[in-house]
Amino acid sequence: MFWAIVNFVHQKKHLQKYVSRQKDQRRKYRRRSIFGSGQDGEEWVNYLDRYKLEVKRVNAS
C-alpha cells in the first residue's frame, strides 16, 4: 500500500511538471537595433543608379 501511494504521488509530480510550465523568458535586449536593420534595407538604394539601365531592359522585355 505504501509503495502504491509513493508511485501515485511520484506520477502526479511528473504530470504537474508538464501541466503548468513556466513561460519562456524573453530576450531583454534586441540582437540588432531597428536603426541598423534600416540601414541594411536602404543599401539597395545606393546601387539603384548603377543598375538603372538593366532594370529598364528587364522590365521592357
PyMOL Python script that loads the backbone (N, CA, C, O; Angstrom):
from pymol import cmd

cmd.read_pdbstr("""\
ATOM      1  N   MET A   1       0.827  -1.189   0.000  1.00  0.00           N
ATOM      2  CA  MET A   1       0.000   0.000   0.000  1.00  0.00           C
ATOM      3  C   MET A   1       0.877   1.261   0.000  1.00  0.00           C
ATOM      4  O   MET A   1       0.591   2.222  -0.713  1.00  0.00           O
ATOM      5  N   PHE A   2       1.932   1.245   0.795  1.00  0.00           N
ATOM      6  CA  PHE A   2       2.821   2.405   0.865  1.00  0.00           C
ATOM      7  C   PHE A   2       3.433   2.710  -0.496  1.00  0.00           C
ATOM      8  O   PHE A   2       3.478   3.867  -0.915  1.00  0.00           O
ATOM      9  N   TRP A   3       3.908   1.663  -1.193  1.00  0.00           N
ATOM     10  CA  TRP A   3       4.535   1.876  -2.496  1.00  0.00           C
ATOM     11  C   TRP A   3       3.527   2.358  -3.526  1.00  0.00           C
ATOM     12  O   TRP A   3       3.886   3.099  -4.441  1.00  0.00           O
ATOM     13  N   ALA A   4       2.288   1.955  -3.395  1.00  0.00           N
ATOM     14  CA  ALA A   4       1.243   2.429  -4.306  1.00  0.00           C
ATOM     15  C   ALA A   4       1.044   3.931  -4.136  1.00  0.00           C
ATOM     16  O   ALA A   4       0.884   4.652  -5.120  1.00  0.00           O
ATOM     17  N   ILE A   5       1.053   4.403  -2.899  1.00  0.00           N
ATOM     18  CA  ILE A   5       0.895   5.838  -2.636  1.00  0.00           C
ATOM     19  C   ILE A   5       2.118   6.602  -3.133  1.00  0.00           C
ATOM     20  O   ILE A   5       1.982   7.674  -3.722  1.00  0.00           O
ATOM     21  N   VAL A   6       3.305   6.061  -2.903  1.00  0.00           N
ATOM     22  CA  VAL A   6       4.532   6.715  -3.365  1.00  0.00           C
ATOM     23  C   VAL A   6       4.535   6.810  -4.881  1.00  0.00           C
ATOM     24  O   VAL A   6       4.879   7.858  -5.429  1.00  0.00           O
ATOM     25  N   ASN A   7       4.160   5.737  -5.571  1.00  0.00           N
ATOM     26  CA  ASN A   7       4.110   5.765  -7.034  1.00  0.00           C
ATOM     27  C   ASN A   7       3.077   6.760  -7.534  1.00  0.00           C
ATOM     28  O   ASN A   7       3.312   7.464  -8.516  1.00  0.00           O
ATOM     29  N   PHE A   8       1.930   6.821  -6.861  1.00  0.00           N
ATOM     30  CA  PHE A   8       0.888   7.754  -7.276  1.00  0.00           C
ATOM     31  C   PHE A   8       1.362   9.200  -7.120  1.00  0.00           C
ATOM     32  O   PHE A   8       1.159  10.020  -8.015  1.00  0.00           O
ATOM     33  N   VAL A   9       1.985   9.509  -6.001  1.00  0.00           N
ATOM     34  CA  VAL A   9       2.499  10.863  -5.763  1.00  0.00           C
ATOM     35  C   VAL A   9       3.604  11.177  -6.760  1.00  0.00           C
ATOM     36  O   VAL A   9       3.675  12.287  -7.288  1.00  0.00           O
ATOM     37  N   HIS A  10       4.462  10.205  -7.014  1.00  0.00           N
ATOM     38  CA  HIS A  10       5.556  10.397  -7.967  1.00  0.00           C
ATOM     39  C   HIS A  10       5.016  10.676  -9.366  1.00  0.00           C
ATOM     40  O   HIS A  10       5.506  11.571 -10.055  1.00  0.00           O
ATOM     41  N   GLN A  11       4.015   9.918  -9.786  1.00  0.00           N
ATOM     42  CA  GLN A  11       3.420  10.133 -11.109  1.00  0.00           C
ATOM     43  C   GLN A  11       2.718  11.484 -11.160  1.00  0.00           C
ATOM     44  O   GLN A  11       2.768  12.171 -12.181  1.00  0.00           O
ATOM     45  N   LYS A  12       2.078  11.863 -10.087  1.00  0.00           N
ATOM     46  CA  LYS A  12       1.371  13.135 -10.053  1.00  0.00           C
ATOM     47  C   LYS A  12       2.345  14.309 -10.182  1.00  0.00           C
ATOM     48  O   LYS A  12       2.033  15.304 -10.837  1.00  0.00           O
ATOM     49  N   LYS A  13       3.510  14.198  -9.567  1.00  0.00           N
ATOM     50  CA  LYS A  13       4.509  15.261  -9.675  1.00  0.00           C
ATOM     51  C   LYS A  13       4.985  15.408 -11.111  1.00  0.00           C
ATOM     52  O   LYS A  13       5.150  16.528 -11.595  1.00  0.00           O
ATOM     53  N   HIS A  14       5.208  14.298 -11.796  1.00  0.00           N
ATOM     54  CA  HIS A  14       5.625  14.374 -13.194  1.00  0.00           C
ATOM     55  C   HIS A  14       4.543  15.010 -14.047  1.00  0.00           C
ATOM     56  O   HIS A  14       4.834  15.787 -14.956  1.00  0.00           O
ATOM     57  N   LEU A  15       3.308  14.682 -13.756  1.00  0.00           N
ATOM     58  CA  LEU A  15       2.211  15.237 -14.533  1.00  0.00           C
ATOM     59  C   LEU A  15       2.117  16.744 -14.295  1.00  0.00           C
ATOM     60  O   LEU A  15       1.890  17.505 -15.235  1.00  0.00           O
ATOM     61  N   GLN A  16       2.287  17.174 -13.056  1.00  0.00           N
ATOM     62  CA  GLN A  16       2.193  18.592 -12.748  1.00  0.00           C
ATOM     63  C   GLN A  16       3.314  19.386 -13.401  1.00  0.00           C
ATOM     64  O   GLN A  16       3.133  20.554 -13.743  1.00  0.00           O
ATOM     65  N   LYS A  17       4.467  18.759 -13.574  1.00  0.00           N
ATOM     66  CA  LYS A  17       5.584  19.459 -14.185  1.00  0.00           C
ATOM     67  C   LYS A  17       5.233  19.889 -15.610  1.00  0.00           C
ATOM     68  O   LYS A  17       5.649  20.958 -16.058  1.00  0.00           O
ATOM     69  N   TYR A  18       4.475  19.063 -16.317  1.00  0.00           N
ATOM     70  CA  TYR A  18       4.148  19.363 -17.704  1.00  0.00           C
ATOM     71  C   TYR A  18       2.854  20.146 -17.849  1.00  0.00           C
ATOM     72  O   TYR A  18       2.649  20.801 -18.871  1.00  0.00           O
ATOM     73  N   VAL A  19       1.982  20.095 -16.860  1.00  0.00           N
ATOM     74  CA  VAL A  19       0.717  20.815 -16.956  1.00  0.00           C
ATOM     75  C   VAL A  19       0.934  22.312 -16.799  1.00  0.00           C
ATOM     76  O   VAL A  19       0.357  23.103 -17.545  1.00  0.00           O
ATOM     77  N   SER A  20       1.750  22.703 -15.849  1.00  0.00           N
ATOM     78  CA  SER A  20       1.950  24.130 -15.608  1.00  0.00           C
ATOM     79  C   SER A  20       3.416  24.482 -15.838  1.00  0.00           C
ATOM     80  O   SER A  20       4.202  24.567 -14.895  1.00  0.00           O
ATOM     81  N   ARG A  21       3.761  24.679 -17.061  1.00  0.00           N
ATOM     82  CA  ARG A  21       5.131  25.072 -17.382  1.00  0.00           C
ATOM     83  C   ARG A  21       5.302  26.568 -17.174  1.00  0.00           C
ATOM     84  O   ARG A  21       4.360  27.346 -17.328  1.00  0.00           O
ATOM     85  N   GLN A  22       6.495  26.945 -16.829  1.00  0.00           N
ATOM     86  CA  GLN A  22       6.785  28.369 -16.726  1.00  0.00           C
ATOM     87  C   GLN A  22       6.941  28.938 -18.127  1.00  0.00           C
ATOM     88  O   GLN A  22       7.373  28.245 -19.048  1.00  0.00           O
ATOM     89  N   LYS A  23       6.588  30.195 -18.275  1.00  0.00           N
ATOM     90  CA  LYS A  23       6.747  30.832 -19.577  1.00  0.00           C
ATOM     91  C   LYS A  23       8.224  31.027 -19.870  1.00  0.00           C
ATOM     92  O   LYS A  23       9.026  31.278 -18.970  1.00  0.00           O
ATOM     93  N   ASP A  24       8.567  30.907 -21.139  1.00  0.00           N
ATOM     94  CA  ASP A  24       9.956  31.124 -21.530  1.00  0.00           C
ATOM     95  C   ASP A  24      10.320  32.585 -21.322  1.00  0.00           C
ATOM     96  O   ASP A  24       9.533  33.485 -21.616  1.00  0.00           O
ATOM     97  N   GLN A  25      11.506  32.802 -20.820  1.00  0.00           N
ATOM     98  CA  GLN A  25      11.954  34.165 -20.597  1.00  0.00           C
ATOM     99  C   GLN A  25      12.316  34.789 -21.936  1.00  0.00           C
ATOM    100  O   GLN A  25      13.116  34.234 -22.690  1.00  0.00           O
ATOM    101  N   ARG A  26      11.735  35.930 -22.227  1.00  0.00           N
ATOM    102  CA  ARG A  26      12.033  36.618 -23.485  1.00  0.00           C
ATOM    103  C   ARG A  26      13.350  37.366 -23.362  1.00  0.00           C
ATOM    104  O   ARG A  26      13.859  37.599 -22.265  1.00  0.00           O
ATOM    105  N   ARG A  27      13.878  37.731 -24.502  1.00  0.00           N
ATOM    106  CA  ARG A  27      15.138  38.476 -24.506  1.00  0.00           C
ATOM    107  C   ARG A  27      14.926  39.858 -23.898  1.00  0.00           C
ATOM    108  O   ARG A  27      13.903  40.504 -24.126  1.00  0.00           O
ATOM    109  N   LYS A  28      15.895  40.288 -23.134  1.00  0.00           N
ATOM    110  CA  LYS A  28      15.819  41.629 -22.572  1.00  0.00           C
ATOM    111  C   LYS A  28      16.282  42.659 -23.585  1.00  0.00           C
ATOM    112  O   LYS A  28      15.800  43.792 -23.596  1.00  0.00           O
ATOM    113  N   TYR A  29      17.214  42.263 -24.433  1.00  0.00           N
ATOM    114  CA  TYR A  29      17.781  43.196 -25.396  1.00  0.00           C
ATOM    115  C   TYR A  29      17.668  42.604 -26.793  1.00  0.00           C
ATOM    116  O   TYR A  29      17.776  41.391 -26.970  1.00  0.00           O
ATOM    117  N   ARG A  30      17.452  43.454 -27.772  1.00  0.00           N
ATOM    118  CA  ARG A  30      17.392  43.002 -29.157  1.00  0.00           C
ATOM    119  C   ARG A  30      18.785  42.648 -29.647  1.00  0.00           C
ATOM    120  O   ARG A  30      19.785  43.167 -29.149  1.00  0.00           O
ATOM    121  N   ARG A  31      18.837  41.758 -30.631  1.00  0.00           N
ATOM    122  CA  ARG A  31      20.140  41.432 -31.210  1.00  0.00           C
ATOM    123  C   ARG A  31      20.670  42.604 -32.013  1.00  0.00           C
ATOM    124  O   ARG A  31      21.859  42.917 -31.954  1.00  0.00           O
ATOM    125  N   ARG A  32      19.793  43.251 -32.763  1.00  0.00           N
ATOM    126  CA  ARG A  32      20.191  44.411 -33.560  1.00  0.00           C
ATOM    127  C   ARG A  32      19.172  45.501 -33.337  1.00  0.00           C
ATOM    128  O   ARG A  32      18.008  45.224 -33.046  1.00  0.00           O
ATOM    129  N   SER A  33      19.595  46.713 -33.469  1.00  0.00           N
ATOM    130  CA  SER A  33      18.659  47.815 -33.306  1.00  0.00           C
ATOM    131  C   SER A  33      17.848  47.986 -34.582  1.00  0.00           C
ATOM    132  O   SER A  33      18.217  47.484 -35.644  1.00  0.00           O
ATOM    133  N   ILE A  34      16.760  48.689 -34.462  1.00  0.00           N
ATOM    134  CA  ILE A  34      15.928  48.978 -35.627  1.00  0.00           C
ATOM    135  C   ILE A  34      16.698  49.863 -36.599  1.00  0.00           C
ATOM    136  O   ILE A  34      16.540  49.739 -37.814  1.00  0.00           O
ATOM    137  N   PHE A  35      17.520  50.741 -36.075  1.00  0.00           N
ATOM    138  CA  PHE A  35      18.306  51.632 -36.922  1.00  0.00           C
ATOM    139  C   PHE A  35      19.262  50.838 -37.805  1.00  0.00           C
ATOM    140  O   PHE A  35      19.392  51.137 -38.992  1.00  0.00           O
ATOM    141  N   GLY A  36      19.929  49.839 -37.251  1.00  0.00           N
ATOM    142  CA  GLY A  36      20.875  49.038 -38.031  1.00  0.00           C
ATOM    143  C   GLY A  36      20.201  48.250 -39.126  1.00  0.00           C
ATOM    144  O   GLY A  36      20.732  48.162 -40.232  1.00  0.00           O
ATOM    145  N   SER A  37      19.046  47.673 -38.852  1.00  0.00           N
ATOM    146  CA  SER A  37      18.350  46.915 -39.889  1.00  0.00           C
ATOM    147  C   SER A  37      17.784  47.858 -40.941  1.00  0.00           C
ATOM    148  O   SER A  37      17.645  47.466 -42.100  1.00  0.00           O
ATOM    149  N   GLY A  38      17.454  49.090 -40.568  1.00  0.00           N
ATOM    150  CA  GLY A  38      17.002  50.076 -41.549  1.00  0.00           C
ATOM    151  C   GLY A  38      18.115  50.464 -42.500  1.00  0.00           C
ATOM    152  O   GLY A  38      17.865  50.700 -43.682  1.00  0.00           O
ATOM    153  N   GLN A  39      19.333  50.533 -42.005  1.00  0.00           N
ATOM    154  CA  GLN A  39      20.471  50.831 -42.873  1.00  0.00           C
ATOM    155  C   GLN A  39      20.677  49.720 -43.892  1.00  0.00           C
ATOM    156  O   GLN A  39      20.958  49.995 -45.058  1.00  0.00           O
ATOM    157  N   ASP A  40      20.540  48.469 -43.466  1.00  0.00           N
ATOM    158  CA  ASP A  40      20.679  47.350 -44.397  1.00  0.00           C
ATOM    159  C   ASP A  40      19.596  47.389 -45.460  1.00  0.00           C
ATOM    160  O   ASP A  40      19.844  47.050 -46.618  1.00  0.00           O
ATOM    161  N   GLY A  41      18.408  47.797 -45.075  1.00  0.00           N
ATOM    162  CA  GLY A  41      17.309  47.871 -46.026  1.00  0.00           C
ATOM    163  C   GLY A  41      17.507  48.961 -47.064  1.00  0.00           C
ATOM    164  O   GLY A  41      16.980  48.854 -48.171  1.00  0.00           O
ATOM    165  N   GLU A  42      18.245  49.994 -46.739  1.00  0.00           N
ATOM    166  CA  GLU A  42      18.455  51.103 -47.662  1.00  0.00           C
ATOM    167  C   GLU A  42      19.679  50.914 -48.555  1.00  0.00           C
ATOM    168  O   GLU A  42      19.933  51.749 -49.424  1.00  0.00           O
ATOM    169  N   GLU A  43      20.436  49.848 -48.363  1.00  0.00           N
ATOM    170  CA  GLU A  43      21.645  49.657 -49.165  1.00  0.00           C
ATOM    171  C   GLU A  43      21.343  49.527 -50.652  1.00  0.00           C
ATOM    172  O   GLU A  43      22.131  49.984 -51.479  1.00  0.00           O
ATOM    173  N   TRP A  44      20.210  48.909 -51.009  1.00  0.00           N
ATOM    174  CA  TRP A  44      19.903  48.713 -52.424  1.00  0.00           C
ATOM    175  C   TRP A  44      19.674  50.050 -53.124  1.00  0.00           C
ATOM    176  O   TRP A  44      19.866  50.150 -54.336  1.00  0.00           O
ATOM    177  N   VAL A  45      19.266  51.078 -52.380  1.00  0.00           N
ATOM    178  CA  VAL A  45      19.025  52.390 -52.983  1.00  0.00           C
ATOM    179  C   VAL A  45      20.332  52.975 -53.500  1.00  0.00           C
ATOM    180  O   VAL A  45      20.330  53.692 -54.500  1.00  0.00           O
ATOM    181  N   ASN A  46      21.442  52.683 -52.839  1.00  0.00           N
ATOM    182  CA  ASN A  46      22.734  53.204 -53.279  1.00  0.00           C
ATOM    183  C   ASN A  46      23.137  52.646 -54.644  1.00  0.00           C
ATOM    184  O   ASN A  46      23.876  53.299 -55.381  1.00  0.00           O
ATOM    185  N   TYR A  47      22.667  51.462 -54.986  1.00  0.00           N
ATOM    186  CA  TYR A  47      23.027  50.831 -56.257  1.00  0.00           C
ATOM    187  C   TYR A  47      21.972  51.035 -57.336  1.00  0.00           C
ATOM    188  O   TYR A  47      22.100  50.488 -58.432  1.00  0.00           O
ATOM    189  N   LEU A  48      20.942  51.804 -57.047  1.00  0.00           N
ATOM    190  CA  LEU A  48      19.848  51.986 -57.997  1.00  0.00           C
ATOM    191  C   LEU A  48      20.318  52.672 -59.275  1.00  0.00           C
ATOM    192  O   LEU A  48      19.945  52.252 -60.370  1.00  0.00           O
ATOM    193  N   ASP A  49      21.121  53.707 -59.154  1.00  0.00           N
ATOM    194  CA  ASP A  49      21.617  54.407 -60.346  1.00  0.00           C
ATOM    195  C   ASP A  49      22.548  53.522 -61.160  1.00  0.00           C
ATOM    196  O   ASP A  49      22.574  53.610 -62.387  1.00  0.00           O
ATOM    197  N   ARG A  50      23.297  52.687 -60.498  1.00  0.00           N
ATOM    198  CA  ARG A  50      24.259  51.834 -61.181  1.00  0.00           C
ATOM    199  C   ARG A  50      23.565  50.798 -62.077  1.00  0.00           C
ATOM    200  O   ARG A  50      24.071  50.467 -63.150  1.00  0.00           O
ATOM    201  N   TYR A  51      22.420  50.294 -61.641  1.00  0.00           N
ATOM    202  CA  TYR A  51      21.733  49.228 -62.384  1.00  0.00           C
ATOM    203  C   TYR A  51      20.421  49.688 -63.008  1.00  0.00           C
ATOM    204  O   TYR A  51      19.564  48.866 -63.331  1.00  0.00           O
ATOM    205  N   LYS A  52      20.264  50.992 -63.177  1.00  0.00           N
ATOM    206  CA  LYS A  52      19.015  51.527 -63.698  1.00  0.00           C
ATOM    207  C   LYS A  52      18.727  51.025 -65.113  1.00  0.00           C
ATOM    208  O   LYS A  52      17.589  50.663 -65.410  1.00  0.00           O
ATOM    209  N   LEU A  53      19.735  50.997 -65.993  1.00  0.00           N
ATOM    210  CA  LEU A  53      19.523  50.562 -67.376  1.00  0.00           C
ATOM    211  C   LEU A  53      19.159  49.084 -67.453  1.00  0.00           C
ATOM    212  O   LEU A  53      18.302  48.699 -68.249  1.00  0.00           O
ATOM    213  N   GLU A  54      19.803  48.252 -66.635  1.00  0.00           N
ATOM    214  CA  GLU A  54      19.493  46.825 -66.641  1.00  0.00           C
ATOM    215  C   GLU A  54      18.065  46.566 -66.169  1.00  0.00           C
ATOM    216  O   GLU A  54      17.378  45.690 -66.695  1.00  0.00           O
ATOM    217  N   VAL A  55      17.630  47.324 -65.183  1.00  0.00           N
ATOM    218  CA  VAL A  55      16.266  47.160 -64.674  1.00  0.00           C
ATOM    219  C   VAL A  55      15.255  47.558 -65.732  1.00  0.00           C
ATOM    220  O   VAL A  55      14.237  46.886 -65.901  1.00  0.00           O
ATOM    221  N   LYS A  56      15.524  48.644 -66.447  1.00  0.00           N
ATOM    222  CA  LYS A  56      14.611  49.058 -67.515  1.00  0.00           C
ATOM    223  C   LYS A  56      14.554  48.013 -68.618  1.00  0.00           C
ATOM    224  O   LYS A  56      13.484  47.738 -69.161  1.00  0.00           O
ATOM    225  N   ARG A  57      15.715  47.422 -68.953  1.00  0.00           N
ATOM    226  CA  ARG A  57      15.763  46.412 -70.006  1.00  0.00           C
ATOM    227  C   ARG A  57      14.970  45.159 -69.603  1.00  0.00           C
ATOM    228  O   ARG A  57      14.254  44.587 -70.426  1.00  0.00           O
ATOM    229  N   VAL A  58      15.096  44.745 -68.368  1.00  0.00           N
ATOM    230  CA  VAL A  58      14.365  43.558 -67.901  1.00  0.00           C
ATOM    231  C   VAL A  58      12.870  43.836 -67.856  1.00  0.00           C
ATOM    232  O   VAL A  58      12.073  42.971 -68.218  1.00  0.00           O
ATOM    233  N   ASN A  59      12.484  45.007 -67.424  1.00  0.00           N
ATOM    234  CA  ASN A  59      11.061  45.341 -67.357  1.00  0.00           C
ATOM    235  C   ASN A  59      10.454  45.501 -68.744  1.00  0.00           C
ATOM    236  O   ASN A  59       9.269  45.226 -68.931  1.00  0.00           O
ATOM    237  N   ALA A  60      11.240  45.938 -69.713  1.00  0.00           N
ATOM    238  CA  ALA A  60      10.727  46.135 -71.072  1.00  0.00           C
ATOM    239  C   ALA A  60      10.491  44.807 -71.781  1.00  0.00           C
ATOM    240  O   ALA A  60       9.605  44.711 -72.630  1.00  0.00           O
ATOM    241  N   SER A  61      11.269  43.783 -71.446  1.00  0.00           N
ATOM    242  CA  SER A  61      11.114  42.503 -72.163  1.00  0.00           C
ATOM    243  C   SER A  61      10.072  41.610 -71.557  1.00  0.00           C
ATOM    244  O   SER A  61       9.838  40.508 -72.054  1.00  0.00           O
TER     245      SER A  61
END
""", "prot")
cmd.dss("prot")
cmd.show_as("cartoon", "prot")
cmd.util.cbc("prot")
cmd.orient("prot")
